[in-house]
């Protein structure tokens, strides 16, 4: 399990990276129980997404664990957009967004309140600033009772979470 700390324009953020491997589930539970928001990173590569969203896949398991442990705010990063066919495919992003939305709705999240951001962590696309490689991606939108938030990057999605009450 890995820890990173950084600041956004609004928050001090601690990222607790829980790898997708079953051996790390205990560690994930420990870290997740204290989280204000979960960032679910979903691989967009052919076959990778399908494995994660399958009946016993890690994508499903992690989303369910986060919700069950009380983490009610979620951001979905659709990663490895550079390795889709064709690279940076809008259709692939929309397909993944549809599938993940359907699943997270079943477990209790409201997909309208979740930012879906197409990213490439390797190349930095849509991480800190908008990518020129995905001109089709206009913005993510979060709609919740506190109001509507919009943005283009993952860092902006982190800033858009509702402030935690302590």
FIZANU-185770 format. One record per residue (C-alpha): x, y, z; residue in one letter. Coordinates in steps of 0.1 Angstrom, whole numbers. Layout:
% FIZANU-185770
node c1 X	c2 Y	c3 Z	type A
...
END
This chain:
% FIZANU-185770
node c1 0	c2 0	c3 0	type X
node c1 14	c2 34	c3 -9	type X
node c1 8	c2 69	c3 5	type X
node c1 11	c2 102	c3 -13	type X
node c1 3	c2 137	c3 1	type X
node c1 -2	c2 168	c3 -19	type X
node c1 -23	c2 200	c3 -19	type X
node c1 -49	c2 211	c3 -43	type X
node c1 -62	c2 247	c3 -44	type X
node c1 -88	c2 237	c3 -18	type X
node c1 -77	c2 206	c3 1	type X
node c1 -48	c2 187	c3 17	type X
node c1 -50	c2 153	c3 0	type X
node c1 -36	c2 120	c3 11	type X
node c1 -38	c2 93	c3 -15	type X
node c1 -39	c2 58	c3 -2	type X
node c1 -32	c2 35	c3 -31	type X
node c1 -49	c2 2	c3 -27	type X
node c1 -36	c2 -21	c3 -55	type X
node c1 -61	c2 -43	c3 -73	type X
node c1 -46	c2 -75	c3 -59	type X
node c1 -67	c2 -96	c3 -34	type X
node c1 -37	c2 -98	c3 -10	type X
node c1 -41	c2 -61	c3 -3	type X
node c1 -78	c2 -61	c3 5	type X
node c1 -72	c2 -59	c3 43	type X
node c1 -49	c2 -28	c3 39	type X
node c1 -75	c2 -13	c3 16	type X
node c1 -102	c2 -17	c3 42	type X
node c1 -80	c2 0	c3 68	type X
node c1 -73	c2 30	c3 46	type X
node c1 -107	c2 33	c3 31	type X
node c1 -126	c2 35	c3 64	type X
node c1 -111	c2 69	c3 70	type X
node c1 -115	c2 84	c3 35	type X
node c1 -137	c2 113	c3 25	type X
node c1 -138	c2 103	c3 -12	type X
node c1 -128	c2 72	c3 -32	type X
node c1 -110	c2 75	c3 -65	type X
node c1 -117	c2 44	c3 -85	type X
node c1 -92	c2 40	c3 -112	type X
node c1 -105	c2 18	c3 -141	type X
node c1 -82	c2 5	c3 -168	type X
node c1 -96	c2 13	c3 -203	type X
node c1 -74	c2 -12	c3 -221	type X
node c1 -91	c2 -40	c3 -241	type X
node c1 -97	c2 -69	c3 -218	type X
node c1 -85	c2 -50	c3 -187	type X
node c1 -117	c2 -32	c3 -181	type X
node c1 -137	c2 -63	c3 -188	type X
node c1 -117	c2 -83	c3 -162	type X
node c1 -122	c2 -56	c3 -136	type X
node c1 -159	c2 -52	c3 -141	type X
node c1 -166	c2 -90	c3 -144	type X
node c1 -186	c2 -107	c3 -116	type X
node c1 -156	c2 -112	c3 -93	type X
node c1 -135	c2 -83	c3 -107	type X
node c1 -115	c2 -59	c3 -86	type X
node c1 -133	c2 -28	c3 -99	type X
node c1 -166	c2 -41	c3 -86	type X
node c1 -151	c2 -52	c3 -53	type X
node c1 -133	c2 -19	c3 -46	type X
node c1 -164	c2 2	c3 -54	type X
node c1 -186	c2 -20	c3 -32	type X
node c1 -161	c2 -20	c3 -3	type X
node c1 -158	c2 18	c3 -5	type X
node c1 -195	c2 23	c3 -3	type X
node c1 -200	c2 -3	c3 24	type X
node c1 -173	c2 13	c3 45	type X
node c1 -191	c2 46	c3 43	type X
node c1 -172	c2 65	c3 16	type X
node c1 -202	c2 81	c3 -2	type X
node c1 -182	c2 104	c3 -26	type X
node c1 -167	c2 88	c3 -56	type X
node c1 -146	c2 99	c3 -85	type X
node c1 -139	c2 75	c3 -114	type X
node c1 -107	c2 79	c3 -134	type X
node c1 -108	c2 60	c3 -167	type X
node c1 -71	c2 54	c3 -170	type X
node c1 -49	c2 42	c3 -199	type X
node c1 -69	c2 61	c3 -225	type X
node c1 -37	c2 61	c3 -245	type X
node c1 -40	c2 23	c3 -249	type X
node c1 -76	c2 21	c3 -262	type X
node c1 -83	c2 11	c3 -298	type X
node c1 -80	c2 37	c3 -314	type X
node c1 -59	c2 56	c3 -288	type X
node c1 -80	c2 81	c3 -267	type X
node c1 -113	c2 66	c3 -279	type X
node c1 -144	c2 85	c3 -270	type X
node c1 -165	c2 54	c3 -277	type X
node c1 -145	c2 33	c3 -252	type X
node c1 -147	c2 60	c3 -225	type X
node c1 -185	c2 63	c3 -230	type X
node c1 -189	c2 25	c3 -229	type X
node c1 -169	c2 23	c3 -197	type X
node c1 -188	c2 52	c3 -181	type X
node c1 -221	c2 35	c3 -190	type X
node c1 -210	c2 1	c3 -175	type X
node c1 -195	c2 16	c3 -143	type X
node c1 -225	c2 39	c3 -138	type X
node c1 -249	c2 10	c3 -140	type X
node c1 -229	c2 -10	c3 -114	type X
node c1 -223	c2 18	c3 -89	type X
node c1 -259	c2 27	c3 -91	type X
node c1 -268	c2 -8	c3 -80	type X
node c1 -246	c2 -6	c3 -49	type X
node c1 -259	c2 28	c3 -38	type X
node c1 -239	c2 56	c3 -55	type X
node c1 -257	c2 82	c3 -76	type X
node c1 -238	c2 83	c3 -110	type X
node c1 -249	c2 119	c3 -115	type X
node c1 -229	c2 129	c3 -84	type X
node c1 -197	c2 111	c3 -97	type X
node c1 -171	c2 127	c3 -119	type X
node c1 -159	c2 104	c3 -147	type X
node c1 -126	c2 116	c3 -160	type X
node c1 -108	c2 100	c3 -190	type X
node c1 -71	c2 100	c3 -181	type X
node c1 -37	c2 86	c3 -190	type X
node c1 -16	c2 86	c3 -159	type X
node c1 15	c2 76	c3 -179	type X
node c1 12	c2 106	c3 -202	type X
node c1 -4	c2 130	c3 -177	type X
node c1 -35	c2 135	c3 -198	type X
node c1 -64	c2 152	c3 -179	type X
node c1 -45	c2 147	c3 -146	type X
node c1 -36	c2 184	c3 -138	type X
node c1 -46	c2 201	c3 -170	type X
node c1 -69	c2 194	c3 -200	type X
node c1 -55	c2 171	c3 -226	type X
node c1 -52	c2 181	c3 -262	type X
node c1 -55	c2 144	c3 -271	type X
node c1 -92	c2 142	c3 -261	type X
node c1 -108	c2 172	c3 -277	type X
node c1 -142	c2 153	c3 -276	type X
node c1 -141	c2 155	c3 -238	type X
node c1 -158	c2 187	c3 -229	type X
node c1 -162	c2 183	c3 -191	type X
node c1 -172	c2 161	c3 -162	type X
node c1 -203	c2 171	c3 -142	type X
node c1 -213	c2 164	c3 -106	type X
node c1 -249	c2 171	c3 -96	type X
node c1 -258	c2 169	c3 -60	type X
node c1 -280	c2 187	c3 -35	type X
node c1 -252	c2 212	c3 -27	type X
node c1 -252	c2 222	c3 -64	type X
node c1 -235	c2 215	c3 -97	type X
node c1 -198	c2 213	c3 -103	type X
node c1 -179	c2 210	c3 -136	type X
node c1 -143	c2 205	c3 -146	type X
node c1 -120	c2 188	c3 -170	type X
node c1 -92	c2 172	c3 -150	type X
node c1 -88	c2 148	c3 -121	type X
node c1 -73	c2 174	c3 -98	type X
node c1 -104	c2 196	c3 -103	type X
node c1 -126	c2 166	c3 -95	type X
node c1 -108	c2 163	c3 -62	type X
node c1 -114	c2 199	c3 -55	type X
node c1 -151	c2 195	c3 -63	type X
node c1 -158	c2 170	c3 -35	type X
node c1 -181	c2 182	c3 -8	type X
node c1 -161	c2 194	c3 22	type X
node c1 -159	c2 167	c3 49	type X
node c1 -177	c2 174	c3 82	type X
node c1 -154	c2 167	c3 111	type X
END
